[in-house]
Amino acid sequence: MSAPWPWVILGRVPRLVPGDAEAEAWHAAADFSIPVALPPRITVLTAAPSVHPDPNYPDKYPYIVATGPSCLLFNFAVEPFYGVNSSVDPHESYLILARRFHPAGVQQGHAATATAERIPMRHGRMPIIYNIESIGLVSSYDGDYTIAEFLLDKGSERAKLLRFRKGDEWWTEDNLIYPLSAQDREWVPTGVVAQDKKLWWFDLSWGLLSCDPFVADPVLLFHNLPEGRALNMTRPDIHTHRCITVSRRKLRYVEIIIPEDCNGCHDSEAATVSMWTRIPAPGGKTARWDKAYEISFAKIWKDDSYKATGLPEKVPLLAVVCPSNPDVVYFDLEQHLFGVIVPAHKVVKFVKDSYELVNMPWPIRASSRYISAWFLPHSVAMDLNLVGIKPSSSSPLNVRQLTMQQKDAPNAVQAVETDDEDLLKLGMEVAMTMDPATLKSEVDKFFSVEDHPSPERQVTVQKSEPFDFRLTEEEAWADVLAIRQLKKHRQDN
């Protein structure tokens, strides 16, 4: 079984190329450079002058709007505007893709590089762009991509979906029925994620809107947050304690909840971190949110692994969720990022160094507004020798073993997520250790070749959905490249 694909915590505001001649010479041949730093450190890209729409008036703070397995989508403005702002002068804002990642030189200590590709401007009265937290990206490993922006006028019964697909010459515009038009409330965009080839726009105080950007006639659908988590209105700091993300191919909602005591004050001692997983329903039925876990920070603080960090017993900010293991969540406290296996309340990732983001005119923290999880491109991961064949310390198998040892974690067993593909891989590992006679005996037991079927067989027959043996592109590439890595290692030795 291959290890989880390597990923980084990506700073969403890139640095500009320093003004000294040596730095400019190094970056002259590359639009973007990527000095990879593994979690819990933050990877911050550098943008060369060639990337800016107007090099004479460069954007001091461009912004990574969305990430994909084969590209990064940036918003660049023209000075005096900033691409990082949610609303900028739309006539001075430009979308740029970072693609074609080149790992040459990373083994000698140089940063990986990428090439910029400008997205065509919109024509007519729909300039690019209106809100950076309404722009979504769906991309694949073969280089295909679709960009979409969701636009809504307050009080309108219709919404606009503006789309651009790789290879097209212009954007397309669709008028959609807005499913919340009867609600006396304004939709406040706070981000977009791509999952299952759909885009999910979300208002962290209210819910999600989804649609398939690839169909000819897309339909907007509304989805509530988990029960009891909606607010009457949004809050300025909502990104620091709530997030919607994708981990292990599923949609996740995570929240730090600090209840109020009898005097109406926040009770930090009772603060918890909770995760819900969105479970699709077959046959067009309403999907549900299942609570994966709810763990108090008091338990995390009491653990020896947390005490070893030297951090104070304070409620941190929510930073990012590991994209390959939903049990691992990263938090920000006093300029330090640390990763926790939440169901086991164990700190597994921590460095004493303070993290560094781009200095900006206003204070920023490592929340989903300014950082994002990103799976590394295949070429970069391979050249850095980050593709292995053994599970890492935060892989599902090791987390499961660790969690089962935590007798005092009431939700731990429930929190360990094991899907059909995990069970298949684990079963194959066990089967490979058996002699042929034992393996045949176990198979016969499971499928009950006798007259009376076993309970396990009955459960298998009653499953409503057949098991899908197809791997995602990420998993398939991980397995292929792991085999190549093993072959290369054997040849070298």
C-alpha positions as a Python dict, from the first residue, in 0.01 Angstrom:
ca = {
    (1, 'M'): (0, 0, 0),
    (2, 'S'): (150, 333, -103),
    (3, 'A'): (198, 625, 133),
    (4, 'P'): (-33, 927, 117),
    (5, 'W'): (65, 1166, -157),
    (6, 'P'): (293, 1447, -28),
    (7, 'W'): (131, 1784, 27),
    (8, 'V'): (221, 2128, 157),
    (9, 'I'): (58, 2412, 346),
    (10, 'L'): (56, 2683, 83),
    (11, 'G'): (69, 3051, 170),
    (12, 'R'): (-196, 3217, -47),
    (13, 'V'): (-6, 3545, -89),
    (14, 'P'): (319, 3494, -286),
    (15, 'R'): (635, 3692, -239),
    (16, 'L'): (773, 3923, -504),
    (17, 'V'): (1121, 3873, -647),
    (18, 'P'): (1379, 4066, -440),
    (19, 'G'): (1540, 4360, -608),
    (20, 'D'): (1901, 4235, -599),
    (21, 'A'): (2066, 4128, -924),
    (22, 'E'): (2143, 3770, -814),
    (23, 'A'): (1781, 3697, -724),
    (24, 'E'): (1653, 3857, -1042),
    (25, 'A'): (1895, 3647, -1251),
    (26, 'W'): (1780, 3324, -1084),
    (27, 'H'): (1412, 3405, -1139),
    (28, 'A'): (1462, 3540, -1491),
    (29, 'A'): (1383, 3204, -1650),
    (30, 'A'): (1080, 3125, -1429),
    (31, 'D'): (750, 3297, -1368),
    (32, 'F'): (699, 3128, -1030),
    (33, 'S'): (939, 2952, -795),
    (34, 'I'): (829, 2708, -525),
    (35, 'P'): (1066, 2647, -231),
    (36, 'V'): (893, 2338, -91),
    (37, 'A'): (857, 2317, 287),
    (38, 'L'): (670, 2025, 440),
    (39, 'P'): (403, 2067, 712),
    (40, 'P'): (387, 2220, 963),
    (41, 'R'): (604, 2472, 781),
    (42, 'I'): (445, 2693, 516),
    (43, 'T'): (543, 2695, 149),
    (44, 'V'): (539, 3048, 5),
    (45, 'L'): (579, 3091, -371),
    (46, 'T'): (770, 3373, -538),
    (47, 'A'): (630, 3562, -836),
    (48, 'A'): (866, 3712, -1095),
    (49, 'P'): (809, 4054, -1257),
    (50, 'S'): (714, 3879, -1583),
    (51, 'V'): (393, 3753, -1420),
    (52, 'H'): (246, 4093, -1338),
    (53, 'P'): (-11, 4230, -1584),
    (54, 'D'): (169, 4564, -1573),
    (55, 'P'): (532, 4527, -1452),
    (56, 'N'): (553, 4906, -1411),
    (57, 'Y'): (274, 4889, -1152),
    (58, 'P'): (318, 4547, -990),
    (59, 'D'): (68, 4402, -749),
    (60, 'K'): (238, 4390, -408),
    (61, 'Y'): (-4, 4129, -274),
    (62, 'P'): (-144, 3891, -537),
    (63, 'Y'): (-354, 3599, -416),
    (64, 'I'): (-391, 3226, -481),
    (65, 'V'): (-763, 3194, -540),
    (66, 'A'): (-775, 2816, -586),
    (67, 'T'): (-551, 2510, -605),
    (68, 'G'): (-563, 2199, -820),
    (69, 'P'): (-347, 1892, -886),
    (70, 'S'): (-200, 2041, -1202),
    (71, 'C'): (-226, 2418, -1151),
    (72, 'L'): (-268, 2714, -917),
    (73, 'L'): (-506, 3000, -991),
    (74, 'F'): (-390, 3353, -899),
    (75, 'N'): (-564, 3688, -890),
    (76, 'F'): (-333, 3977, -982),
    (77, 'A'): (-432, 4341, -955),
    (78, 'V'): (-251, 4655, -1074),
    (79, 'E'): (-103, 4899, -824),
    (80, 'P'): (-247, 5062, -612),
    (81, 'F'): (-493, 4771, -582),
    (82, 'Y'): (-418, 4434, -422),
    (83, 'G'): (-518, 4096, -560),
    (84, 'V'): (-564, 3966, -204),
    (85, 'N'): (-860, 4196, -144),
    (86, 'S'): (-1204, 4040, -170),
    (87, 'S'): (-1330, 4325, -384),
    (88, 'V'): (-1096, 4522, -610),
    (89, 'D'): (-1145, 4738, -914),
    (90, 'P'): (-1272, 4466, -1153),
    (91, 'H'): (-1118, 4641, -1453),
    (92, 'E'): (-773, 4611, -1296),
    (93, 'S'): (-789, 4246, -1192),
    (94, 'Y'): (-646, 3949, -1383),
    (95, 'L'): (-661, 3571, -1340),
    (96, 'I'): (-335, 3386, -1402),
    (97, 'L'): (-264, 3012, -1386),
    (98, 'A'): (62, 2861, -1266),
    (99, 'R'): (117, 2544, -1471),
    (100, 'R'): (391, 2322, -1616),
    (101, 'F'): (583, 2263, -1296),
    (102, 'H'): (956, 2205, -1347),
    (103, 'P'): (1153, 2026, -1073),
    (104, 'A'): (1496, 2065, -1237),
    (105, 'G'): (1748, 2166, -974),
    (106, 'V'): (1547, 2087, -661),
    (107, 'Q'): (1792, 1816, -558),
    (108, 'Q'): (2067, 2079, -563),
    (109, 'G'): (1868, 2304, -330),
    (110, 'H'): (1696, 2520, -593),
    (111, 'A'): (1324, 2586, -587),
    (112, 'A'): (1087, 2416, -829),
    (113, 'T'): (942, 2646, -1092),
    (114, 'A'): (616, 2698, -1283),
    (115, 'T'): (502, 2886, -1592),
    (116, 'A'): (233, 3156, -1594),
    (117, 'E'): (-65, 3138, -1827),
    (118, 'R'): (-303, 3433, -1844),
    (119, 'I'): (-677, 3363, -1852),
    (120, 'P'): (-861, 3569, -2119),
    (121, 'M'): (-1048, 3874, -2003),
    (122, 'R'): (-1426, 3882, -2016),
    (123, 'H'): (-1584, 4103, -2275),
    (124, 'G'): (-1880, 4336, -2238),
    (125, 'R'): (-2017, 4434, -1900),
    (126, 'M'): (-1878, 4133, -1708),
    (127, 'P'): (-1512, 4216, -1634),
    (128, 'I'): (-1287, 3990, -1431),
    (129, 'I'): (-1340, 3945, -1128),
    (130, 'Y'): (-1600, 4043, -868),
    (131, 'N'): (-1508, 3848, -553),
    (132, 'I'): (-1204, 3626, -502),
    (133, 'E'): (-1403, 3407, -262),
    (134, 'S'): (-1654, 3322, -536),
    (135, 'I'): (-1400, 3186, -788),
    (136, 'G'): (-1369, 2808, -814),
    (137, 'L'): (-1135, 2576, -1005),
    (138, 'V'): (-1183, 2214, -1113),
    (139, 'S'): (-869, 2062, -1262),
    (140, 'S'): (-726, 1720, -1341),
    (141, 'Y'): (-380, 1566, -1359),
    (142, 'D'): (-388, 1563, -1739),
    (143, 'G'): (-389, 1946, -1742),
    (144, 'D'): (-758, 2006, -1813),
    (145, 'Y'): (-932, 2272, -1604),
    (146, 'T'): (-1250, 2475, -1567),
    (147, 'I'): (-1280, 2808, -1383),
    (148, 'A'): (-1617, 2935, -1262),
    (149, 'E'): (-1739, 3241, -1076),
    (150, 'F'): (-2076, 3260, -904),
    (151, 'L'): (-2237, 3606, -907),
    (152, 'L'): (-2546, 3719, -722),
    (153, 'D'): (-2722, 4055, -691),
    (154, 'K'): (-2890, 4111, -356),
    (155, 'G'): (-3263, 4046, -376),
    (156, 'S'): (-3241, 3882, -717),
    (157, 'E'): (-3416, 3556, -806),
    (158, 'R'): (-3146, 3472, -1060),
    (159, 'A'): (-2774, 3410, -1029),
    (160, 'K'): (-2500, 3414, -1290),
    (161, 'L'): (-2243, 3145, -1350),
    (162, 'L'): (-1943, 3255, -1556),
    (163, 'R'): (-1725, 2973, -1685),
    (164, 'F'): (-1398, 2934, -1872),
    (165, 'R'): (-1256, 2599, -1981),
    (166, 'K'): (-909, 2522, -2106),
    (167, 'G'): (-892, 2557, -2482),
    (168, 'D'): (-1186, 2799, -2507),
    (169, 'E'): (-1143, 3147, -2647),
    (170, 'W'): (-1397, 3319, -2426),
    (171, 'W'): (-1606, 3287, -2112),
    (172, 'T'): (-1962, 3154, -2114),
    (173, 'E'): (-2243, 3303, -1906),
    (174, 'D'): (-2546, 3119, -1766),
    (175, 'N'): (-2845, 3256, -1577),
    (176, 'L'): (-2946, 3016, -1301),
    (177, 'I'): (-3236, 2998, -1059),
    (178, 'Y'): (-3116, 3111, -717),
    (179, 'P'): (-3260, 2864, -463),
    (180, 'L'): (-3245, 3111, -171),
    (181, 'S'): (-3427, 3402, -333),
    (182, 'A'): (-3720, 3373, -87),
    (183, 'Q'): (-3488, 3416, 212),
    (184, 'D'): (-3456, 3763, 360),
    (185, 'R'): (-3081, 3734, 389),
    (186, 'E'): (-2770, 3821, 191),
    (187, 'W'): (-2534, 3548, 73),
    (188, 'V'): (-2179, 3627, 193),
    (189, 'P'): (-1920, 3423, -3),
    (190, 'T'): (-1638, 3286, 211),
    (191, 'G'): (-1476, 3033, -23),
    (192, 'V'): (-1507, 2758, -284),
    (193, 'V'): (-1388, 2397, -295),
    (194, 'A'): (-1397, 2134, -570),
    (195, 'Q'): (-1516, 1784, -487),
    (196, 'D'): (-1649, 1500, -699),
    (197, 'K'): (-1614, 1719, -1013),
    (198, 'K'): (-1852, 1973, -861),
    (199, 'L'): (-1792, 2320, -722),
    (200, 'W'): (-1914, 2405, -373),
    (201, 'W'): (-1947, 2773, -287),
    (202, 'F'): (-2001, 2837, 81),
    (203, 'D'): (-2112, 3099, 328),
    (204, 'L'): (-1962, 2971, 653),
    (205, 'S'): (-2246, 3125, 850),
    (206, 'W'): (-2526, 2973, 643),
    (207, 'G'): (-2456, 2681, 405),
    (208, 'L'): (-2330, 2570, 64),
    (209, 'L'): (-2433, 2611, -299),
    (210, 'S'): (-2322, 2347, -546),
    (211, 'C'): (-2338, 2281, -919),
    (212, 'D'): (-2172, 2077, -1190),
    (213, 'P'): (-1969, 2323, -1402),
    (214, 'F'): (-1930, 2072, -1687),
    (215, 'V'): (-2293, 2024, -1787),
    (216, 'A'): (-2466, 2239, -2048),
    (217, 'D'): (-2745, 2350, -1813),
    (218, 'P'): (-2606, 2366, -1457),
    (219, 'V'): (-2843, 2379, -1159),
    (220, 'L'): (-2766, 2548, -826),
    (221, 'L'): (-2851, 2343, -517),
    (222, 'F'): (-2845, 2464, -157),
    (223, 'H'): (-2711, 2251, 130),
    (224, 'N'): (-2739, 2337, 500),
    (225, 'L'): (-2450, 2333, 741),
    (226, 'P'): (-2464, 2059, 1006),
    (227, 'E'): (-2765, 2093, 1232),
    (228, 'G'): (-2738, 2379, 1476),
    (229, 'R'): (-2428, 2537, 1319),
    (230, 'A'): (-2590, 2814, 1112),
    (231, 'L'): (-2560, 3175, 1236),
    (232, 'N'): (-2790, 3471, 1190),
    (233, 'M'): (-2509, 3660, 1017),
    (234, 'T'): (-2146, 3617, 929),
    (235, 'R'): (-1853, 3735, 1142),
    (236, 'P'): (-1532, 3908, 1032),
    (237, 'D'): (-1310, 3639, 1185),
    (238, 'I'): (-1518, 3339, 1078),
    (239, 'H'): (-1227, 3180, 886),
    (240, 'T'): (-1028, 3144, 1209),
    (241, 'H'): (-1268, 2895, 1369),
    (242, 'R'): (-1469, 2744, 1080),
    (243, 'C'): (-1371, 2584, 751),
    (244, 'I'): (-1512, 2369, 473),
    (245, 'T'): (-1257, 2155, 295),
    (246, 'V'): (-1198, 1826, 115),
    (247, 'S'): (-1004, 1546, 282),
    (248, 'R'): (-979, 1189, 154),
    (249, 'R'): (-1219, 1275, -128),
    (250, 'K'): (-1502, 1380, 104),
    (251, 'L'): (-1646, 1716, 201),
    (252, 'R'): (-1567, 1815, 562),
    (253, 'Y'): (-1696, 2087, 792),
    (254, 'V'): (-1470, 2171, 1086),
    (255, 'E'): (-1540, 2413, 1369),
    (256, 'I'): (-1380, 2527, 1692),
    (257, 'I'): (-1669, 2577, 1935),
    (258, 'I'): (-1624, 2785, 2249),
    (259, 'P'): (-1944, 2771, 2456),
    (260, 'E'): (-2055, 3051, 2685),
    (261, 'D'): (-2074, 3009, 3061),
    (262, 'C'): (-2366, 3118, 3280),
    (263, 'N'): (-2237, 3478, 3273),
    (264, 'G'): (-2232, 3494, 2893),
    (265, 'C'): (-1851, 3477, 2875),
    (266, 'H'): (-1655, 3232, 2662),
    (267, 'D'): (-1557, 2920, 2854),
    (268, 'S'): (-1219, 2825, 2709),
    (269, 'E'): (-1191, 2517, 2930),
    (270, 'A'): (-1494, 2369, 2753),
    (271, 'A'): (-1378, 2456, 2398),
    (272, 'T'): (-1393, 2172, 2145),
    (273, 'V'): (-1294, 2098, 1787),
    (274, 'S'): (-1550, 1905, 1584),
    (275, 'M'): (-1563, 1761, 1235),
    (276, 'W'): (-1863, 1660, 1027),
    (277, 'T'): (-1846, 1459, 702),
    (278, 'R'): (-2102, 1505, 427),
    (279, 'I'): (-2245, 1168, 332),
    (280, 'P'): (-2416, 1156, -9),
    (281, 'A'): (-2749, 975, -20),
    (282, 'P'): (-2835, 727, -299),
    (283, 'G'): (-3133, 777, -522),
    (284, 'G'): (-3143, 1155, -506),
    (285, 'K'): (-3229, 1162, -135),
    (286, 'T'): (-3108, 1441, 92),
    (287, 'A'): (-2747, 1400, 200),
    (288, 'R'): (-2656, 1418, 567),
    (289, 'W'): (-2373, 1546, 783),
    (290, 'D'): (-2225, 1277, 1011),
    (291, 'K'): (-2023, 1393, 1309),
    (292, 'A'): (-1683, 1227, 1283),
    (293, 'Y'): (-1551, 1345, 1619),
    (294, 'E'): (-1575, 1607, 1891),
    (295, 'I'): (-1273, 1645, 2120),
    (296, 'S'): (-1212, 1904, 2389),
    (297, 'F'): (-893, 2110, 2384),
    (298, 'A'): (-854, 2028, 2753),
    (299, 'K'): (-773, 1667, 2653),
    (300, 'I'): (-520, 1786, 2396),
    (301, 'W'): (-358, 2019, 2649),
    (302, 'K'): (-322, 1737, 2906),
    (303, 'D'): (-145, 1507, 2663),
    (304, 'D'): (232, 1474, 2698),
    (305, 'S'): (276, 1543, 2327),
    (306, 'Y'): (120, 1889, 2369),
    (307, 'K'): (315, 1965, 2686),
    (308, 'A'): (635, 1888, 2495),
    (309, 'T'): (565, 2177, 2257),
    (310, 'G'): (586, 2435, 2536),
    (311, 'L'): (275, 2610, 2405),
    (312, 'P'): (29, 2762, 2654),
    (313, 'E'): (-313, 2612, 2723),
    (314, 'K'): (-503, 2853, 2500),
    (315, 'V'): (-766, 2789, 2236),
    (316, 'P'): (-584, 2811, 1900),
    (317, 'L'): (-711, 2923, 1562),
    (318, 'L'): (-818, 2673, 1297),
    (319, 'A'): (-555, 2654, 1022),
    (320, 'V'): (-593, 2363, 777),
    (321, 'V'): (-701, 1998, 754),
    (322, 'C'): (-466, 1733, 615),
    (323, 'P'): (-607, 1655, 268),
    (324, 'S'): (-521, 1283, 292),
    (325, 'N'): (-623, 1219, 654),
    (326, 'P'): (-920, 1405, 809),
    (327, 'D'): (-816, 1303, 1159),
    (328, 'V'): (-513, 1535, 1137),
    (329, 'V'): (-594, 1904, 1183),
    (330, 'Y'): (-346, 2192, 1201),
    (331, 'F'): (-387, 2484, 1440),
    (332, 'D'): (-227, 2825, 1481),
    (333, 'L'): (-123, 2949, 1824),
    (334, 'E'): (112, 3238, 1891),
    (335, 'Q'): (265, 3223, 1540),
    (336, 'H'): (322, 2845, 1563),
    (337, 'L'): (152, 2578, 1353),
    (338, 'F'): (104, 2232, 1499),
    (339, 'G'): (-73, 1921, 1372),
    (340, 'V'): (-292, 1707, 1595),
    (341, 'I'): (-442, 1362, 1547),
    (342, 'V'): (-764, 1493, 1695),
    (343, 'P'): (-944, 1168, 1793),
    (344, 'A'): (-631, 1058, 1980),
    (345, 'H'): (-555, 1417, 2102),
    (346, 'K'): (-188, 1368, 2002),
    (347, 'V'): (38, 1639, 1861),
    (348, 'V'): (229, 1484, 1569),
    (349, 'K'): (364, 1784, 1380),
    (350, 'F'): (539, 2076, 1548),
    (351, 'V'): (848, 2290, 1500),
    (352, 'K'): (975, 2554, 1740),
    (353, 'D'): (1028, 2805, 1461),
    (354, 'S'): (752, 3059, 1409),
    (355, 'Y'): (583, 3035, 1071),
    (356, 'E'): (633, 3311, 815),
    (357, 'L'): (376, 3457, 579),
    (358, 'V'): (416, 3759, 354),
    (359, 'N'): (416, 4082, 556),
    (360, 'M'): (107, 4283, 470),
    (361, 'P'): (-35, 4622, 572),
    (362, 'W'): (-283, 4450, 805),
    (363, 'P'): (-239, 4161, 1051),
    (364, 'I'): (-303, 3814, 909),
    (365, 'R'): (-312, 3468, 1064),
    (366, 'A'): (-275, 3118, 926),
    (367, 'S'): (-644, 3052, 860),
    (368, 'S'): (-804, 2919, 539),
    (369, 'R'): (-822, 3280, 418),
    (370, 'Y'): (-443, 3296, 391),
    (371, 'I'): (-326, 2933, 364),
    (372, 'S'): (-442, 2626, 173),
    (373, 'A'): (-355, 2256, 157),
    (374, 'W'): (-207, 2153, -178),
    (375, 'F'): (-95, 1816, -313),
    (376, 'L'): (243, 1860, -479),
    (377, 'P'): (271, 1811, -856),
    (378, 'H'): (401, 1464, -947),
    (379, 'S'): (727, 1581, -1100),
    (380, 'V'): (816, 1794, -798),
    (381, 'A'): (731, 1523, -545),
    (382, 'M'): (934, 1265, -736),
    (383, 'D'): (1245, 1480, -771),
    (384, 'L'): (1235, 1559, -400),
    (385, 'N'): (1211, 1185, -324),
    (386, 'L'): (891, 1243, -130),
    (387, 'V'): (702, 952, -287),
    (388, 'G'): (740, 649, -64),
    (389, 'I'): (589, 304, -37),
    (390, 'K'): (535, 287, 339),
    (391, 'P'): (255, 462, 531),
    (392, 'S'): (367, 776, 708),
    (393, 'S'): (311, 839, 1079),
    (394, 'S'): (-16, 1011, 996),
    (395, 'S'): (-144, 750, 752),
    (396, 'P'): (-485, 591, 815),
    (397, 'L'): (-327, 264, 931),
    (398, 'N'): (-102, 415, 1197),
    (399, 'V'): (-366, 660, 1312),
    (400, 'R'): (-603, 368, 1357),
    (401, 'Q'): (-352, 181, 1573),
    (402, 'L'): (-278, 488, 1781),
    (403, 'T'): (-642, 579, 1824),
    (404, 'M'): (-743, 233, 1943),
    (405, 'Q'): (-489, 267, 2224),
    (406, 'Q'): (-663, 578, 2359),
    (407, 'K'): (-906, 423, 2606),
    (408, 'D'): (-1019, 760, 2737),
    (409, 'A'): (-1130, 901, 2398),
    (410, 'P'): (-1503, 816, 2379),
    (411, 'N'): (-1539, 919, 2017),
    (412, 'A'): (-1210, 779, 1896),
    (413, 'V'): (-1332, 453, 1750),
    (414, 'Q'): (-1617, 627, 1575),
    (415, 'A'): (-1380, 892, 1441),
    (416, 'V'): (-1145, 649, 1266),
    (417, 'E'): (-1266, 650, 910),
    (418, 'T'): (-1235, 330, 710),
    (419, 'D'): (-1385, 325, 363),
    (420, 'D'): (-1416, 37, 117),
    (421, 'E'): (-1082, 110, -48),
    (422, 'D'): (-904, 102, 290),
    (423, 'L'): (-1063, -234, 371),
    (424, 'L'): (-965, -373, 32),
    (425, 'K'): (-601, -269, 75),
    (426, 'L'): (-583, -400, 432),
    (427, 'G'): (-746, -727, 326),
    (428, 'M'): (-498, -771, 43),
    (429, 'E'): (-207, -710, 280),
    (430, 'V'): (-333, -980, 516),
    (431, 'A'): (-407, -1218, 227),
    (432, 'M'): (-51, -1186, 96),
    (433, 'T'): (85, -1320, 427),
    (434, 'M'): (-129, -1639, 414),
    (435, 'D'): (-37, -1971, 260),
    (436, 'P'): (-271, -2088, -22),
    (437, 'A'): (-464, -2335, 196),
    (438, 'T'): (-535, -2079, 469),
    (439, 'L'): (-637, -1816, 215),
    (440, 'K'): (-881, -2056, 46),
    (441, 'S'): (-1027, -2149, 384),
    (442, 'E'): (-1085, -1782, 474),
    (443, 'V'): (-1246, -1709, 139),
    (444, 'D'): (-1474, -2010, 176),
    (445, 'K'): (-1573, -1894, 523),
    (446, 'F'): (-1658, -1545, 405),
    (447, 'F'): (-1866, -1649, 108),
    (448, 'S'): (-1998, -1961, 285),
    (449, 'V'): (-1985, -2238, 26),
    (450, 'E'): (-2209, -2435, 261),
    (451, 'D'): (-2588, -2424, 261),
    (452, 'H'): (-2625, -2141, 510),
    (453, 'P'): (-2465, -1808, 419),
    (454, 'S'): (-2249, -1642, 682),
    (455, 'P'): (-2361, -1312, 845),
    (456, 'E'): (-2071, -1136, 672),
    (457, 'R'): (-2192, -1258, 334),
    (458, 'Q'): (-2546, -1141, 408),
    (459, 'V'): (-2423, -794, 491),
    (460, 'T'): (-2220, -785, 169),
    (461, 'V'): (-2521, -884, -41),
    (462, 'Q'): (-2739, -622, 126),
    (463, 'K'): (-2507, -331, 47),
    (464, 'S'): (-2704, -70, -142),
    (465, 'E'): (-2412, 50, -350),
    (466, 'P'): (-2158, -176, -525),
    (467, 'F'): (-1794, -124, -436),
    (468, 'D'): (-1609, 91, -687),
    (469, 'F'): (-1264, -54, -754),
    (470, 'R'): (-1153, 253, -950),
    (471, 'L'): (-888, 469, -787),
    (472, 'T'): (-883, 844, -801),
    (473, 'E'): (-619, 996, -1028),
    (474, 'E'): (-417, 1096, -722),
    (475, 'E'): (-418, 741, -581),
    (476, 'A'): (-340, 581, -916),
    (477, 'W'): (-42, 811, -974),
    (478, 'A'): (77, 754, -618),
    (479, 'D'): (83, 377, -671),
    (480, 'V'): (250, 400, -1013),
    (481, 'L'): (518, 640, -897),
    (482, 'A'): (578, 441, -578),
    (483, 'I'): (656, 134, -792),
    (484, 'R'): (890, 342, -1009),
    (485, 'Q'): (1063, 471, -697),
    (486, 'L'): (1108, 118, -565),
    (487, 'K'): (1245, 1, -902),
    (488, 'K'): (1491, 291, -912),
    (489, 'H'): (1602, 215, -555),
    (490, 'R'): (1671, -150, -644),
    (491, 'Q'): (1865, -51, -956),
    (492, 'D'): (2079, 195, -758),
    (493, 'N'): (2164, -72, -507),
}
